[in-house]
Amino acid sequence: MTEDRCKVIDGTLQESIHKLYSLQDESVVLFNDTVLGKELFTNYSNILDVKINKPIKKIESTLFESSFIFNDHFYERVQVSPLFLPYLEKLLTFYEKNKINYRVKNFIPLSNFNPVYINSNSQVSDFGSTPFVTIFESNSLLLKKEYNFLHKECSWANWICCIDNTLLKEFNNLDNIFIYHDNHDLVELVKQNQYNFILIYNRDSNFLQNSAFDIKMEQGSLF
């Protein structure tokens, strides 16, 4: 959460340009340069180029939560994977250098490496409440990093990475790879409840609303 003069512009090109029209002068805009060209702005810099003065000190973490110290403040159990702490470190440093007020609180779940816990009936459950997690990723550039992260951190677990045909070459001959052709393949895989973690490329959490996951109740007969 940041002050009003700092805005995050996301979505399609049309949606992004519509948001830009409502900005005030001297606004600070965070945007994806693969969607909006930097030529639209009078002053442009890449957050990834920010030099770190006070690094994040990780205290403890799970796959999807991190506790850390930044700029002498302790942040406990923030729902950000330690995989993304280097990016968060850059972002917070950018805020500090540009004197932008912020609060690290109630993070909106990222669309990247997005964990959704499911129960034994493949129904969505509360965060951390079950041993079964589906993880959704739409960015092919991040998927390889996430695969390596799970490979390193989840040697104890039964996990799998699901890709479509577009990534066959990049993930060829790697362990824990499942190639799906349509939603039916993924539905059957998820319903087996054999894996602690299923990393799914090119789908989002709406996939779990598939009617194939609906629980069918059988009504008994007295006769």
Secondary structure as GFF3:
##gff-version 3
##sequence-region A 1 223
A	DSSP	beta_strand	6	9	.	.	.	ID=ss1
A	DSSP	alpha_helix	13	21	.	.	.	ID=ss2
A	DSSP	beta_strand	28	31	.	.	.	ID=ss3
A	DSSP	three_ten_helix	38	40	.	.	.	ID=ss4
A	DSSP	three_ten_helix	47	49	.	.	.	ID=ss5
A	DSSP	beta_strand	57	61	.	.	.	ID=ss6
A	DSSP	beta_strand	66	70	.	.	.	ID=ss7
A	DSSP	beta_strand	73	78	.	.	.	ID=ss8
A	DSSP	three_ten_helix	82	84	.	.	.	ID=ss9
A	DSSP	alpha_helix	85	97	.	.	.	ID=ss10
A	DSSP	beta_strand	114	118	.	.	.	ID=ss11
A	DSSP	beta_strand	132	137	.	.	.	ID=ss12
A	DSSP	alpha_helix	140	153	.	.	.	ID=ss13
A	DSSP	beta_strand	159	163	.	.	.	ID=ss14
A	DSSP	three_ten_helix	165	167	.	.	.	ID=ss15
A	DSSP	beta_strand	177	179	.	.	.	ID=ss16
A	DSSP	alpha_helix	183	191	.	.	.	ID=ss17
A	DSSP	beta_strand	197	201	.	.	.	ID=ss18
A	DSSP	three_ten_helix	205	209	.	.	.	ID=ss19
A	DSSP	three_ten_helix	211	213	.	.	.	ID=ss20
###
